[in-house]
Amino acid sequence: MPELIREDIRLLVDGTLYSGWKEVQASRSIEQAALAFRLGVTERWLGQPSRKVIRPGAACLLTATGDPMITGYVDDVTVEYDTGQHAITIAGRDKVGDLVDCAAVVDGDHVFNDLTVLEFARRICNPYGIPVTAEVDVGAPFARFAIQPGETGFAAIERACRHRALLPNGDGQGGLVLTRAGKGGRHAGSLRLGHNVKTASGAFTYRDRFSETILRGQQEGSDTVDVDDIAGPEGRARDVAITRYRPSVIVSEQAGNGMSLADRAAWEVRVARGRSRKVTYNVAGWRDEDGTLWRSNNLIPVVDDYLDIAFDMLIVSATFGLTTSGTVTELQLALPDAYDLLPEPDEQPDPASGLMEAL
């Protein structure tokens, strides 16, 4: 079993360093935009006899043995006390939390032309002081991309990312990273029961898997197009693991062509396969065999004879816990295909709006 590090958890709040935590929970996930933390602490800290006040909205940095985990702000402060003891619970998120809560734009432009999704995300994030980077090719610029009324910053960025099959995630350092499933990197070592895994559970289902998936396109009818042609082309893909007759037919929103519909059908099969197998492991400590803090969107080899797993899996989320019993990390894993994305078609300008602008 890898040697466990006794984590030194500290929170830097507006220039003041706090330690002496009794309970810690922090989480990273490719399914949530902002990284989050919750800390339980006594009111008087070791080496700091005077009362220190932590207020909501304060800038903060959470570190584990010197490694930065979350750079952001305090959201909530809860105080509980009686005649014998005082306790404070502090909750917060990284800077991306502001993108989740707040408007994309207020007085600025809501229509953007000839920008890549990376450039668009930087425009939205700049007022919040959030840098944006990309781990993968972000694709071609948008001819036009419009923010919807009242849309939050993260919702607008996430919608733009869907058009380029990208995942937007907080990086924990106060920035936003555009990526794809499995592109975060690889963790050292492996996950094995009796080696570093303390407990394990698995969920497996064939409920949403089909022997054959058929994508059918459609197009508008007209005087020159007969009923048979309106149905449009189709694409098919098989899931060889499903041996009994279980077909699925999906009517595409767009006519497409034979090749694009076949790609979409194959994608549906891959995603259904990926989502059919999910496992959760509780591992001792917060780090892999190289001493790196566990990260979501990283790949890790899994060796689990009981669950019949001997291949790489994707870390969907990592939840770090510290109690009086020690440190533990809950890792939720899935097949990388579960988070495979398909680019959505770019939005097209409304011809009527162009006519009105011309007038």
Secondary structure, DSSP 8 states (H G I E B T S, - for coil): --------EEEEETTEEE--EEEEEEEEETTSSS-EEEEEEESSBTTB-S-----TT-EEEEEETTEEEEEEEEEEEEEEE-SS-EEEEEEEEETHHHHHHSBS-SSS-SEE-SB-HHHHHHHHHGGGT--EEESS---S-BS-EE--TT-BHHHHHHHHHHTTT-EEEE-SSS-EEEE-TTTT-B-SS-EEBTTTEEEEEEEE--TT--SEEEEE-----BTTB-HHHHT--EEEEE-TT--S--EEEEE-SS---HHHHHHHHHHHHHHHHHHTEEEEEEEESSB-TTS-B--TT-EEEEEETTTTEEEEEEEEEEEEEEETTEEEEEEEEE-GGGG-----------HHHHHHHH-
